[in-house]
Amino acid sequence: QVQLVESGGGSVQTGGSLKLSCTASKYPDSKFCMGWFRQAPGKEREGVATRNWAGRTTVAESVKGRFTIVLDFAKQTLYLLMNSLKPEDTAMYYCAAAYEGGCSTVGSVPYWGRGTQVTVSS
């Protein structure tokens, strides 16, 4: 079983920055992926950014150029660096871990953190 613990959420004004962290108890497998998803009230959970064991990353178009995903492999900690935040970024952010290829959809992720709230005010 993989346990994920997120931290770093909070409230900021438009244009501000936040850094989310997610520490994993272990990796699901030698070939794995980890990522960040978010869910706003009344909306479906959506992918924000992912990174796999080989260093390949994906970033949603809505946050491209503003958010960066980083993995500290030795510390088993995934980060999401968020800059130029907008009110539409307001959501609960969830850390996810899966086997290789498993971060592409919400339904394919077996391990989730409890989430950390990000609120951006205008």
All heavy atoms as an XYZ file, in Angstrom:
919
protein
N       0.839     -1.186      0.000
C       0.000      0.000      0.000
C       0.881      1.246      0.000
O       1.870      1.316      0.715
C      -0.902      0.010      1.247
C      -1.965      1.069      1.227
C      -3.118      0.714      0.301
O      -3.104     -0.334     -0.357
N      -4.096      1.575      0.221
N       0.518      2.211     -0.806
C       1.250      3.468     -0.910
C       0.434      4.554     -0.216
O      -0.744      4.732     -0.507
C       1.478      3.856     -2.385
C       2.139      5.221     -2.473
C       2.313      2.796     -3.091
N       1.076      5.256      0.685
C       0.409      6.377      1.363
C       1.018      7.688      0.885
O       2.239      7.794      0.753
C       0.541      6.238      2.873
C      -0.189      5.003      3.411
C      -0.067      4.858      4.911
O       0.894      5.329      5.502
N      -1.045      4.218      5.515
N       0.158      8.654      0.632
C       0.582      9.954      0.123
C       0.089     11.040      1.065
O      -1.085     11.062      1.434
C      -0.007     10.181     -1.273
C       0.301      9.108     -2.315
C      -0.512      9.351     -3.582
C       1.787      9.088     -2.646
N       0.990     11.932      1.432
C       0.622     13.023      2.339
C       0.989     14.347      1.688
O       2.164     14.605      1.411
C       1.343     12.886      3.691
C       0.956     14.043      4.609
C       0.995     11.548      4.344
N      -0.032     15.176      1.465
C       0.179     16.472      0.826
C       0.289     17.572      1.869
O      -0.233     17.462      2.986
C      -0.979     16.839     -0.112
C      -1.297     15.821     -1.187
C      -2.566     15.062     -0.906
O      -2.882     14.849      0.283
O      -3.254     14.676     -1.878
N       0.940     18.654      1.457
C       1.001     19.862      2.283
C       1.270     21.039      1.367
O       1.631     20.862      0.196
C       2.091     19.745      3.348
O       3.363     19.629      2.746
N       1.081     22.254      1.909
C       1.460     23.441      1.163
C       0.332     24.260      0.596
O       0.564     25.323      0.021
N      -0.904     23.798      0.725
C      -2.005     24.592      0.215
C      -2.209     25.844      1.044
O      -1.579     26.042      2.082
N      -3.108     26.708      0.576
C      -3.395     27.921      1.311
C      -4.185     28.892      0.469
O      -4.698     28.535     -0.591
N      -4.255     30.119      0.961
C      -4.987     31.172      0.268
C      -4.023     32.251     -0.183
O      -3.197     32.712      0.612
C      -6.031     31.782      1.212
O      -6.998     30.826      1.582
N      -4.150     32.635     -1.449
C      -3.305     33.691     -2.010
C      -4.161     34.585     -2.895
O      -5.275     34.215     -3.288
C      -2.131     33.131     -2.835
C      -1.197     32.322     -1.959
C      -2.634     32.312     -4.010
N      -3.618     35.732     -3.253
C      -4.289     36.611     -4.185
C      -3.848     36.296     -5.611
O      -2.823     35.628     -5.834
C      -3.977     38.068     -3.847
C      -4.582     38.518     -2.514
C      -4.405     40.010     -2.276
O      -3.405     40.600     -2.677
N      -5.377     40.619     -1.617
N      -4.623     36.776     -6.552
C      -4.291     36.586     -7.966
C      -2.863     37.051     -8.224
O      -2.451     38.120     -7.776
C      -5.258     37.388     -8.844
O      -6.587     36.880     -8.640
C      -4.894     37.255    -10.306
N      -2.136     36.198     -8.940
C      -0.749     36.502     -9.249
C       0.245     35.932     -8.259
O       1.459     35.986     -8.487
N      -0.253     35.388     -7.164
C       0.619     34.845     -6.132
C       1.163     33.472     -6.479
O       0.880     32.914     -7.548
N       1.937     32.914     -5.548
C       2.586     31.622     -5.765
C       2.381     30.712     -4.563
O       2.240     31.191     -3.431
C       4.095     31.813     -5.983
O       4.350     32.602     -7.121
N       2.364     29.424     -4.833
C       2.320     28.414     -3.784
C       3.154     27.219     -4.224
O       3.338     26.989     -5.425
C       0.878     27.945     -3.531
C      -0.046     28.861     -2.736
C      -1.463     28.301     -2.748
C       0.447     29.033     -1.314
N       3.612     26.462     -3.233
C       4.364     25.240     -3.508
C       3.706     24.104     -2.753
O       3.634     24.130     -1.521
C       5.817     25.392     -3.050
C       6.678     24.163     -3.243
C       8.088     24.445     -2.721
C       8.983     23.242     -2.843
N      10.352     23.532     -2.319
N       3.194     23.142     -3.487
C       2.601     21.957     -2.883
C       3.636     20.841     -2.794
O       4.479     20.703     -3.690
C       1.411     21.472     -3.702
C       0.298     22.487     -3.982
C      -0.853     21.793     -4.716
C      -0.182     23.155     -2.725
N       3.541     20.059     -1.728
C       4.439     18.921     -1.539
C       3.624     17.665     -1.293
O       2.553     17.721     -0.687
C       5.370     19.158     -0.349
O       6.145     20.317     -0.517
N       4.155     16.545     -1.741
C       3.513     15.256     -1.521
C       4.603     14.230     -1.261
O       5.424     13.964     -2.138
C       2.686     14.856     -2.730
S       2.112     13.131     -2.705
N       4.579     13.655     -0.069
C       5.573     12.639      0.280
C       4.928     11.262      0.256
O       3.873     11.054      0.874
C       6.174     12.920      1.665
O       6.823     14.199      1.631
C       7.209     11.861      2.028
N       5.560     10.359     -0.462
C       5.057      8.989     -0.602
C       5.763      8.056      0.365
O       6.968      8.185      0.595
C       5.263      8.511     -2.030
N       5.011      7.105      0.913
C       5.618      6.107      1.806
C       6.538      5.183      1.018
O       7.528      4.665      1.547
C       4.528      5.306      2.513
O       3.703      4.635      1.570
N       6.226      4.975     -0.243
C       7.060      4.212     -1.160
C       6.534      4.446     -2.570
O       5.426      4.948     -2.750
C       7.047      2.723     -0.829
C       5.679      2.055     -0.965
C       5.772      0.567     -0.667
C       4.435     -0.109     -0.857
N       4.529     -1.570     -0.598
N       7.303      4.063     -3.552
C       6.826      4.111     -4.927
C       6.031      2.830     -5.227
O       6.343      1.765     -4.700
C       7.997      4.251     -5.897
C       8.725      5.572     -5.781
C      10.070      5.627     -5.439
C       8.055      6.783     -6.001
C      10.734      6.837     -5.325
C       8.716      7.994     -5.893
C      10.057      8.018     -5.542
O      10.701      9.216     -5.425
N       5.005      2.952     -6.077
C       4.203      1.767     -6.390
C       5.020      0.626     -7.006
O       4.741     -0.540     -6.775
C       3.166      2.296     -7.388
C       3.087      3.758     -7.118
C       4.469      4.160     -6.701
N       6.024      0.987     -7.790
C       6.827     -0.001     -8.507
C       8.075      0.712     -8.992
O       8.203      1.928     -8.839
C       6.025     -0.563     -9.686
C       6.570     -1.888    -10.169
O       7.636     -2.315     -9.664
O       5.950     -2.514    -11.054
N       9.007     -0.043     -9.559
C      10.218      0.589    -10.099
C       9.858      1.503    -11.275
O      10.533      2.496    -11.523
C      11.219     -0.476    -10.543
O      10.640     -1.331    -11.502
N       8.818      1.166    -11.990
C       8.308      2.020    -13.066
C       6.944      2.545    -12.619
O       5.975      1.791    -12.517
C       8.202      1.244    -14.376
C       9.553      0.812    -14.908
C       9.450      0.137    -16.260
C      10.838     -0.227    -16.787
N      10.771     -0.881    -18.111
N       6.909      3.819    -12.358
C       5.724      4.397    -11.742
C       5.468      5.783    -12.319
O       6.289      6.328    -13.076
C       5.924      4.531    -10.218
C       7.024      5.500     -9.855
C       6.745      6.841     -9.620
C       8.338      5.071     -9.787
C       7.761      7.739     -9.316
C       9.366      5.961     -9.493
C       9.074      7.306     -9.256
N       4.347      6.350    -11.939
C       4.102      7.755    -12.222
C       3.480      8.378    -10.976
O       2.866      7.684    -10.156
C       3.193      7.952    -13.431
S       1.523      7.325    -13.212
N       3.691      9.660    -10.855
C       3.050     10.437     -9.798
C       2.530     11.721    -10.420
O       3.042     12.176    -11.455
C       4.031     10.762     -8.666
C       4.465      9.551     -7.867
S       5.518      9.976     -6.455
C       4.343     10.794     -5.361
N       1.540     12.292     -9.795
C       0.991     13.497    -10.394
C       0.103     14.271     -9.449
O      -0.148     13.857     -8.312
N      -0.343     15.393     -9.944
C      -1.276     16.263     -9.232
C      -2.558     16.379    -10.039
O      -2.522     16.604    -11.251
C      -0.665     17.652     -9.029
C       0.482     17.665     -8.079
C       1.807     17.615     -8.383
C       0.403     17.725     -6.653
N       2.559     17.630     -7.240
C       1.727     17.706     -6.160
C      -0.642     17.809     -5.737
C       2.025     17.755     -4.797
C      -0.356     17.857     -4.383
C       0.961     17.835     -3.930
N      -3.662     16.217     -9.335
C      -4.983     16.416     -9.902
C      -5.679     17.480     -9.059
O      -5.269     17.742     -7.930
C      -5.792     15.108     -9.853
C      -5.292     14.050    -10.803
C      -4.091     13.400    -10.590
C      -6.043     13.696    -11.921
C      -3.630     12.425    -11.460
C      -5.604     12.712    -12.797
C      -4.394     12.085    -12.561
N      -6.735     18.057     -9.581
C      -7.488     19.026     -8.802
C      -8.981     18.885     -9.068
O      -9.387     18.414    -10.125
C      -7.024     20.455     -9.091
C      -7.341     20.955    -10.493
C      -6.716     22.338    -10.699
N      -7.017     22.870    -12.027
C      -6.510     24.013    -12.490
N      -5.685     24.741    -11.735
N      -6.838     24.443    -13.702
N      -9.744     19.314     -8.080
C     -11.190     19.246     -8.210
C     -11.813     20.486     -7.586
O     -11.653     20.729     -6.389
C     -11.746     17.990     -7.542
C     -13.222     17.762     -7.793
C     -13.661     16.365     -7.405
O     -12.978     15.652     -6.674
N     -14.803     15.935     -7.917
N     -12.480     21.254     -8.421
C     -13.196     22.443     -7.957
C     -14.630     22.050     -7.608
O     -15.139     21.052     -8.107
C     -13.179     23.517     -9.038
N     -15.285     22.814     -6.764
C     -16.667     22.496     -6.378
C     -17.571     22.367     -7.600
O     -17.574     23.232     -8.479
C     -17.072     23.694     -5.515
C     -15.792     24.195     -4.950
C     -14.778     23.994     -6.031
N     -18.312     21.270     -7.668
C     -19.237     21.057     -8.763
C     -18.610     20.591    -10.057
O     -19.300     20.451    -11.069
N     -17.306     20.350    -10.042
C     -16.616     19.925    -11.262
C     -15.953     18.576    -11.056
O     -15.745     18.137     -9.928
C     -15.575     20.971    -11.680
C     -16.175     22.302    -12.092
C     -15.115     23.218    -12.676
C     -15.716     24.515    -13.172
N     -14.690     25.407    -13.774
N     -15.605     17.933    -12.148
C     -14.921     16.655    -12.071
C     -13.445     16.858    -11.760
O     -12.871     17.911    -12.048
C     -15.076     15.907    -13.394
C     -16.491     15.493    -13.699
C     -16.571     14.618    -14.945
O     -15.558     14.474    -15.642
O     -17.672     14.080    -15.212
N     -12.864     15.835    -11.183
C     -11.431     15.876    -10.926
C     -10.689     15.855    -12.261
O     -11.029     15.085    -13.164
C     -11.025     14.690    -10.056
C      -9.636     14.776     -9.481
C      -9.379     13.689     -8.450
N     -10.267     13.827     -7.292
C     -10.123     13.115     -6.171
N      -9.143     12.245     -6.054
N     -10.970     13.277     -5.182
N      -9.649     16.673    -12.356
C      -8.901     16.766    -13.604
C      -7.399     16.711    -13.340
O      -6.927     17.113    -12.279
C      -9.230     18.079    -14.333
C      -8.851     19.325    -13.565
C      -9.136     20.606    -14.328
O      -9.717     20.544    -15.428
O      -8.766     21.682    -13.810
N      -6.670     16.246    -14.324
C      -5.228     16.181    -14.205
C      -4.592     17.542    -14.357
O      -5.020     18.348    -15.179
N      -3.576     17.808    -13.575
C      -2.843     19.076    -13.641
C      -1.445     18.836    -14.208
O      -1.030     19.495    -15.161
C      -2.741     19.729    -12.251
C      -1.912     21.004    -12.322
C      -4.131     20.012    -11.689
N      -0.719     17.920    -13.614
C       0.635     17.625    -14.069
C       1.032     16.243    -13.584
O       0.619     15.820    -12.498
C       1.622     18.672    -13.555
N       1.833     15.558    -14.377
C       2.310     14.234    -13.991
C       3.792     14.102    -14.333
O       4.331     14.838    -15.175
C       1.545     13.106    -14.710
O       1.854     13.142    -16.103
C       0.049     13.237    -14.520
N       4.417     13.141    -13.663
C       5.827     12.842    -13.926
C       6.015     11.353    -13.758
O       5.529     10.767    -12.773
C       6.742     13.579    -12.955
C       8.230     13.469    -13.321
C       9.071     13.628    -12.096
N      10.485     13.762    -12.366
C      11.325     12.743    -12.496
N      10.894     11.494    -12.416
N      12.610     12.963    -12.708
N       6.739     10.732    -14.690
C       6.943      9.297    -14.526
C       8.346      8.988    -14.042
O       9.189      9.883    -13.861
C       6.599      8.540    -15.808
C       7.687      8.632    -16.862
O       8.636      9.402    -16.728
N       7.554      7.833    -17.900
N       8.614      7.722    -13.838
C       9.884      7.281    -13.259
C      11.086      7.680    -14.102
O      12.191      7.846    -13.587
C       9.856      5.753    -13.109
C       9.684      5.048    -14.427
C       8.520      4.842    -15.105
C      10.713      4.509    -15.244
N       8.758      4.213    -16.285
C      10.089      3.975    -16.403
C      12.102      4.416    -15.121
C      10.806      3.365    -17.412
C      12.818      3.794    -16.132
C      12.165      3.282    -17.260
N      10.856      7.876    -15.424
C      11.956      8.194    -16.333
C      12.141      9.701    -16.504
O      13.014     10.117    -17.272
C      11.707      7.549    -17.691
N      11.342     10.491    -15.814
C      11.492     11.934    -15.918
C      10.563     12.610    -16.907
O      10.611     13.823    -17.080
N       9.720     11.825    -17.565
C       8.792     12.404    -18.538
C       7.659     13.108    -17.799
O       7.081     12.561    -16.858
C       8.225     11.318    -19.431
C       7.340     11.837    -20.546
C       6.952     10.715    -21.486
N       6.192     11.202    -22.627
C       5.793     10.424    -23.623
N       6.088      9.133    -23.621
N       5.108     10.932    -24.618
N       7.357     14.319    -18.234
C       6.312     15.096    -17.569
C       5.203     15.476    -18.539
O       5.417     15.576    -19.747
C       6.869     16.379    -16.932
O       7.431     17.202    -17.962
C       7.943     16.071    -15.910
N       4.019     15.675    -17.994
C       2.900     16.240    -18.740
C       2.325     17.369    -17.906
O       2.340     17.304    -16.668
C       1.800     15.204    -19.020
O       1.204     14.804    -17.783
C       2.354     13.969    -19.724
N       1.845     18.393    -18.567
C       1.260     19.541    -17.884
C       0.000     19.946    -18.638
O       0.020     20.047    -19.867
C       2.245     20.728    -17.825
C       1.614     21.903    -17.098
C       3.535     20.319    -17.135
N      -1.075     20.182    -17.925
C      -2.329     20.587    -18.558
C      -2.168     21.943    -19.237
O      -1.432     22.810    -18.748
C      -3.440     20.664    -17.508
N      -2.852     22.117    -20.349
C      -2.754     23.371    -21.093
C      -3.144     24.575    -20.242
O      -2.572     25.653    -20.385
C      -3.654     23.303    -22.328
C      -3.096     22.477    -23.471
C      -1.799     23.038    -24.038
O      -1.665     24.281    -24.113
O      -0.915     22.243    -24.399
N      -4.093     24.394    -19.356
C      -4.602     25.505    -18.545
C      -3.562     26.044    -17.559
O      -3.711     27.173    -17.066
C      -5.846     25.062    -17.771
O      -5.539     23.971    -16.926
N      -2.531     25.261    -17.273
C      -1.519     25.706    -16.309
C      -0.123     25.757    -16.918
O       0.843     26.108    -16.225
C      -1.505     24.803    -15.057
C      -2.877     24.767    -14.415
C      -1.014     23.398    -15.398
N      -0.017     25.421    -18.182
C       1.297     25.391    -18.831
C       1.953     26.767    -18.773
O       1.310     27.791    -19.016
C       1.140     24.922    -20.274
C       2.431     24.492    -20.938
C       2.172     23.699    -22.204
C       1.647     22.319    -21.905
N       1.501     21.474    -23.122
N       3.222     26.786    -18.418
C       3.947     28.046    -18.289
C       3.821     28.684    -16.910
O       4.561     29.625    -16.601
N       2.911     28.167    -16.099
C       2.723     28.713    -14.746
C       3.048     27.688    -13.663
O       3.538     28.062    -12.595
C       1.277     29.191    -14.571
C       0.854     30.253    -15.559
C      -0.529     30.805    -15.229
N      -1.589     29.810    -15.321
C      -2.370     29.453    -14.298
N      -2.225     30.008    -13.118
N      -3.321     28.543    -14.478
N       2.758     26.423    -13.915
C       2.987     25.361    -12.935
C       4.145     24.473    -13.398
O       4.292     24.194    -14.589
C       1.747     24.477    -12.790
C       0.562     25.144    -12.130
C       0.507     26.504    -11.906
C      -0.519     24.372    -11.730
C      -0.582     27.102    -11.298
C      -1.629     24.936    -11.125
C      -1.658     26.313    -10.916
N       4.917     24.011    -12.422
C       6.033     23.098    -12.696
C       5.959     21.925    -11.734
O       5.771     22.127    -10.526
C       7.379     23.817    -12.522
O       7.414     24.981    -13.371
C       8.531     22.890    -12.883
N       6.131     20.723    -12.256
C       6.137     19.528    -11.409
C       7.577     19.047    -11.266
O       8.330     18.989    -12.236
C       5.225     18.428    -11.994
C       5.093     17.267    -11.004
C       5.700     17.962    -13.363
C       3.991     16.297    -11.366
N       7.937     18.741    -10.017
C       9.300     18.324     -9.709
C       9.253     17.120     -8.778
O       8.456     17.101     -7.842
C      10.083     19.472     -9.022
C      11.480     19.015     -8.634
C      10.156     20.694     -9.931
N      10.105     16.154     -9.021
C      10.206     14.992     -8.143
C      11.593     14.912     -7.537
O      12.585     14.897     -8.265
C       9.914     13.700     -8.917
C      10.086     12.405     -8.118
C       9.055     12.309     -6.997
C      10.007     11.183     -9.036
N      11.647     14.873     -6.205
C      12.891     14.576     -5.506
C      12.875     13.075     -5.269
O      12.233     12.588     -4.340
C      12.975     15.347     -4.189
C      14.320     15.164     -3.504
O      14.905     14.050     -3.580
O      14.794     16.118     -2.867
N      13.569     12.348     -6.144
C      13.467     10.895     -6.143
C      13.913     10.293     -4.811
O      13.266      9.398     -4.267
C      14.303     10.318     -7.283
C      14.034      8.870     -7.558
C      13.063      8.481     -8.452
C      14.765      7.885     -6.897
C      12.804      7.149     -8.687
C      14.523      6.551     -7.137
C      13.535      6.180     -8.032
N      15.004     10.788     -4.276
C      15.550     10.223     -3.040
C      14.631     10.456     -1.852
O      14.529      9.615     -0.952
C      16.922     10.811     -2.768
N      13.976     11.614     -1.836
C      13.081     11.943     -0.726
C      11.662     11.417     -0.953
O      10.805     11.596     -0.086
C      13.039     13.460     -0.514
C      14.344     14.051     -0.022
C      14.199     15.554      0.252
C      15.491     16.135      0.801
N      15.373     17.588      1.059
N      11.413     10.851     -2.122
C      10.086     10.347     -2.462
C       9.040     11.443     -2.314
O       7.929     11.206     -1.812
C       9.732      9.114     -1.611
C      10.680      7.966     -1.832
C      10.413      6.757     -0.956
O      11.016      5.713     -1.145
N       9.513      6.873      0.002
N       9.414     12.634     -2.722
C       8.554     13.794     -2.561
C       8.321     14.471     -3.900
O       9.263     14.794     -4.619
C       9.152     14.786     -1.562
O       9.291     14.138     -0.288
C       8.252     16.002     -1.407
N       7.060     14.679     -4.200
C       6.638     15.334     -5.426
C       6.212     16.755     -5.094
O       5.518     16.979     -4.094
C       5.468     14.568     -6.043
C       4.972     15.040     -7.403
C       5.968     14.661     -8.491
C       3.604     14.447     -7.707
N       6.613     17.690     -5.930
C       6.272     19.095     -5.712
C       5.468     19.634     -6.886
O       5.628     19.193     -8.024
C       7.535     19.944     -5.556
C       8.430     19.531     -4.426
C       9.532     18.710     -4.662
C       8.188     19.962     -3.125
C      10.365     18.316     -3.623
C       9.017     19.576     -2.085
C      10.103     18.759     -2.335
O      10.917     18.382     -1.303
N       4.631     20.615     -6.588
C       3.976     21.374     -7.641
C       4.230     22.847     -7.348
O       3.743     23.377     -6.341
C       2.469     21.093     -7.689
C       1.728     21.760     -8.851
C       2.197     21.156    -10.185
C       0.216     21.599     -8.708
N       5.029     23.467     -8.204
C       5.351     24.875     -8.045
C       4.352     25.652     -8.873
O       4.284     25.500    -10.089
C       6.780     25.150     -8.534
C       7.859     24.216     -7.984
C       9.213     24.578     -8.570
C       7.888     24.239     -6.482
N       3.575     26.487     -8.194
C       2.490     27.203     -8.854
C       2.752     28.704     -8.806
O       2.846     29.287     -7.720
C       1.156     26.875     -8.179
C       0.856     25.381     -8.107
S      -0.794     25.013     -7.487
C      -0.625     25.599     -5.805
N       2.861     29.308     -9.964
C       3.089     30.750    -10.084
C       1.944     31.384    -10.862
O       1.187     30.700    -11.547
C       4.412     31.020    -10.794
C       5.599     30.527    -10.005
O       5.707     30.745     -8.798
N       6.516     29.829    -10.679
N       1.850     32.704    -10.762
C       0.827     33.467    -11.490
C      -0.554     32.845    -11.298
O      -1.298     32.645    -12.260
C       1.183     33.521    -12.980
O       2.448     34.101    -13.170
N      -0.889     32.573    -10.069
C      -2.150     31.893     -9.776
C      -3.351     32.754    -10.134
O      -3.311     34.000    -10.020
C      -2.205     31.499     -8.303
C      -1.377     30.261     -7.965
C      -1.065     30.192     -6.481
C      -2.094     28.998     -8.414
N      -4.404     32.078    -10.582
C      -5.631     32.733    -11.000
C      -6.802     32.195    -10.164
O      -6.727     31.079     -9.644
C      -5.907     32.432    -12.474
C      -4.786     32.798    -13.416
C      -5.108     32.348    -14.830
C      -4.001     32.684    -15.806
N      -4.325     32.236    -17.185
N      -7.875     32.944    -10.065
C      -9.048     32.448     -9.313
C      -9.540     31.093     -9.819
O     -10.008     30.277     -9.021
C     -10.087     33.545     -9.539
C      -9.281     34.788     -9.699
C      -8.066     34.356    -10.467
N      -9.414     30.841    -11.103
C      -9.863     29.560    -11.654
C      -8.972     28.394    -11.252
O      -9.296     27.232    -11.535
C      -9.974     29.620    -13.181
C      -8.764     30.166    -13.886
C      -8.897     31.643    -14.213
O      -9.363     32.424    -13.347
O      -8.515     32.015    -15.350
N      -7.868     28.660    -10.601
C      -7.015     27.594    -10.058
C      -7.512     27.123     -8.695
O      -6.992     26.152     -8.144
C      -5.562     28.066     -9.913
C      -4.920     28.383    -11.244
O      -5.125     27.618    -12.206
O      -4.196     29.397    -11.314
N      -8.497     27.808     -8.146
C      -9.049     27.431     -6.849
C      -9.645     26.037     -6.908
O     -10.499     25.756     -7.752
C     -10.123     28.440     -6.406
O      -9.515     29.716     -6.195
C     -10.807     27.985     -5.129
N      -9.170     25.151     -6.032
C      -9.619     23.760     -6.038
C      -8.946     23.005     -4.902
O      -8.010     23.516     -4.271
C      -9.265     23.080     -7.361
N      -9.427     21.791     -4.677
C      -8.705     20.857     -3.817
C      -7.707     20.138     -4.722
O      -8.090     19.615     -5.776
C      -9.669     19.856     -3.185
C      -9.011     18.916     -2.201
S      -8.532     19.744     -0.682
C     -10.119     19.797      0.156
N      -6.459     20.136     -4.311
C      -5.405     19.504     -5.096
C      -5.030     18.170     -4.462
O      -4.753     18.114     -3.260
C      -4.185     20.422     -5.177
C      -4.378     21.549     -6.159
C      -5.272     22.585     -5.887
C      -3.698     21.571     -7.380
C      -5.479     23.613     -6.803
C      -3.890     22.600     -8.298
C      -4.786     23.606     -7.999
O      -4.989     24.619     -8.910
N      -5.020     17.139     -5.295
C      -4.739     15.787     -4.834
C      -3.464     15.246     -5.460
O      -3.251     15.389     -6.665
C      -5.883     14.849     -5.208
C      -7.190     15.172     -4.549
C      -8.109     16.015     -5.155
C      -7.518     14.625     -3.305
C      -9.318     16.316     -4.552
C      -8.729     14.913     -2.697
C      -9.623     15.766     -3.324
O     -10.814     16.059     -2.713
N      -2.680     14.609     -4.640
C      -1.502     13.895     -5.113
C      -1.923     12.482     -5.496
O      -2.776     11.872     -4.821
C      -0.459     13.859     -4.004
S       1.071     13.011     -4.433
N      -1.323     11.960     -6.559
C      -1.672     10.635     -7.045
C      -0.410      9.839     -7.356
O       0.611     10.414     -7.743
C      -2.514     10.747     -8.305
N      -0.507      8.533     -7.195
C       0.588      7.639     -7.560
C       0.003      6.405     -8.231
O      -1.061      5.915     -7.838
C       1.404      7.242     -6.330
N       0.711      5.937     -9.244
C       0.206      4.793    -10.000
C       1.364      4.024    -10.616
O       2.517      4.448    -10.548
C      -0.749      5.288    -11.095
N       1.039      2.900    -11.210
C       2.020      2.145    -11.962
C       2.231      2.847    -13.300
O       1.464      3.744    -13.667
C       1.534      0.705    -12.132
C       1.239      0.057    -10.799
C      -0.055      0.017    -10.294
C       2.261     -0.456    -10.017
C      -0.320     -0.528     -9.054
C       2.002     -1.003     -8.771
C       0.715     -1.038     -8.295
O       0.467     -1.575     -7.059
N       3.248      2.439    -14.021
C       3.600      3.115    -15.267
C       2.384      3.262    -16.171
O       1.654      2.290    -16.401
C       4.696      2.346    -15.993
C       5.191      3.059    -17.252
C       6.283      2.286    -17.954
O       6.368      1.055    -17.740
O       7.045      2.896    -18.717
N       2.156      4.487    -16.647
C       1.043      4.743    -17.543
C      -0.283      4.961    -16.844
O      -1.289      5.256    -17.481
N      -0.284      4.842    -15.546
C      -1.542      4.900    -14.810
C      -1.991      6.272    -14.375
O      -3.020      6.397    -13.706
N      -1.253      7.309    -14.727
C      -1.621      8.655    -14.311
C      -2.431      9.394    -15.376
O      -2.755     10.564    -15.199
C      -0.371      9.476    -13.983
S       0.507      8.913    -12.504
N      -2.742      8.732    -16.450
C      -3.381      9.421    -17.562
C      -4.851      9.751    -17.298
O      -5.370     10.737    -17.827
C      -3.273      8.579    -18.838
O      -3.850      7.294    -18.616
N      -5.496      8.962    -16.489
C      -6.902      9.222    -16.179
C      -7.150      9.030    -14.685
O      -6.441      8.289    -14.012
C      -7.850      8.283    -16.942
O      -7.592      6.931    -16.526
C      -7.653      8.394    -18.439
N      -8.187      9.688    -14.187
C      -8.536      9.574    -12.774
C      -8.824      8.123    -12.400
O      -8.385      7.622    -11.369
C      -9.751     10.468    -12.455
C     -10.247     10.198    -11.034
C      -9.390     11.942    -12.620
N      -9.529      7.430    -13.275
C      -9.935      6.066    -12.989
C      -8.812      5.060    -12.926
O      -8.985      3.973    -12.359
N      -7.661      5.393    -13.464
C      -6.537      4.460    -13.483
C      -5.567      4.662    -12.330
O      -4.559      3.972    -12.224
C      -5.779      4.567    -14.810
O      -5.273      5.873    -14.979
N      -5.839      5.630    -11.467
C      -4.960      5.922    -10.331
C      -5.410      5.107     -9.121
O      -6.525      5.275     -8.643
C      -4.990      7.418     -9.978
C      -4.194      7.674     -8.699
C      -4.441      8.244    -11.132
N      -4.529      4.250     -8.575
C      -4.913      3.456     -7.406
C      -4.656      4.136     -6.056
O      -5.260      3.763     -5.051
C      -4.051      2.202     -7.542
C      -2.829      2.682     -8.257
C      -3.273      3.797     -9.159
N      -3.756      5.107     -6.050
C      -3.370      5.711     -4.769
C      -3.573      7.222     -4.799
O      -3.054      7.909     -5.696
C      -1.909      5.393     -4.444
C      -1.602      3.917     -4.462
C      -0.808      3.361     -5.455
C      -2.123      3.071     -3.485
C      -0.535      2.006     -5.485
C      -1.862      1.712     -3.502
C      -1.071      1.189     -4.505
O      -0.814     -0.157     -4.527
N      -4.258      7.714     -3.775
C      -4.561      9.136     -3.666
C      -4.211      9.667     -2.284
O      -4.351      8.953     -1.284
C      -6.062      9.385     -3.873
C      -6.562      9.111     -5.246
C      -7.170      7.970     -5.685
C      -6.507      9.986     -6.370
N      -7.499      8.080     -7.013
C      -7.105      9.306     -7.463
C      -6.009     11.277     -6.572
C      -7.216      9.892     -8.730
C      -6.130     11.844     -7.832
C      -6.729     11.147     -8.886
N      -3.788     10.935     -2.252
C      -3.671     11.625     -0.988
C      -5.027     12.182     -0.598
O      -6.001     12.074     -1.354
N      -5.096     12.804      0.562
C      -6.370     13.345      1.047
C      -6.668     14.710      0.458
O      -7.793     15.200      0.561
C      -6.346     13.420      2.567
C      -6.358     12.052      3.225
C      -6.528     12.161      4.719
N      -6.640     10.842      5.341
C      -6.882     10.646      6.629
N      -7.042     11.672      7.444
N      -6.969      9.412      7.103
N      -5.677     15.355     -0.108
C      -5.898     16.638     -0.740
C      -5.470     17.812      0.117
O      -5.420     17.744      1.339
N      -5.167     18.902     -0.567
C      -4.831     20.153      0.097
C      -5.528     21.281     -0.673
O      -5.508     21.309     -1.907
C      -3.302     20.360      0.167
O      -3.006     21.539      0.913
C      -2.662     20.454     -1.209
N      -6.148     22.196      0.054
C      -6.969     23.233     -0.568
C      -6.116     24.408     -1.028
O      -5.267     24.905     -0.280
C      -8.030     23.730      0.420
C      -8.916     24.841     -0.112
C      -9.839     24.376     -1.228
O     -10.359     23.263     -1.194
N     -10.040     25.235     -2.225
N      -6.384     24.858     -2.244
C      -5.768     26.061     -2.792
C      -6.896     27.027     -3.132
O      -7.817     26.675     -3.870
C      -4.933     25.752     -4.047
C      -4.492     27.046     -4.722
C      -3.727     24.897     -3.677
N      -6.815     28.230     -2.590
C      -7.829     29.247     -2.847
C      -7.142     30.508     -3.351
O      -6.233     31.023     -2.697
C      -8.630     29.568     -1.577
O      -9.237     28.362     -1.087
C      -9.713     30.594     -1.872
N      -7.588     30.981     -4.511
C      -7.011     32.176     -5.114
C      -8.104     33.231     -5.214
O      -9.129     33.021     -5.859
C      -6.434     31.893     -6.502
C      -5.738     33.136     -7.050
C      -5.465     30.719     -6.453
N      -7.876     34.355     -4.569
C      -8.876     35.421     -4.564
C      -8.485     36.525     -5.535
O      -7.301     36.779     -5.764
C      -9.031     35.994     -3.156
O      -7.786     36.482     -2.695
N      -9.490     37.170     -6.090
C      -9.231     38.236     -7.071
C      -9.072     39.583     -6.391
O      -9.301     39.727     -5.199
C     -10.392     38.302     -8.064
O     -11.605     38.513     -7.385
